[in-house]
Amino acid sequence: MAFREPVNITDPSNFFLQPALPKQRQYEALRTYFVEGRPSQEVARAYGYSPGAFRVLCHSFCHDPQPAFFLTTAQAPALSPKSPPPDLSSSPSANKTIRSMKSVKPSKPKNSL
């Protein structure tokens, strides 16, 4: 039995060369224009923009060079596993809720016979 070379089903470069998401497409088009120095009409055609739409994209980028291409998420504050849970008994609203819960009497189950 002969073994073949592994077949690469998808080319990883397609992720960069054929971006699927709009923000990624904008990023790659702007990078190609500003970093590689390719002509704007060539870049517009390669990434599916009209020449005018690509000029507007470049203009917007130059006036806001911090677009939201890479969003960051805020991390939740870390709680120490050794820290005690917050004391809710001193909270007026917590005391009111606890008192109202204590005043509710459980209902008796109805006889189904």
URURQUI-V21802 format. One record per helix or strand. SS is the DSSP state (H for helix, E for strand). FROM is the first residue (numbers start at 0). TO is the last residue. If there is no record, write none. Layout:
ss = <SS | SS>
from = <FROM | FROM>
to = <TO | TO>
This chain:
ss = <H | H | H | H | H>
from = <13 | 21 | 39 | 50 | 91>
to = <16 | 33 | 45 | 62 | 102>
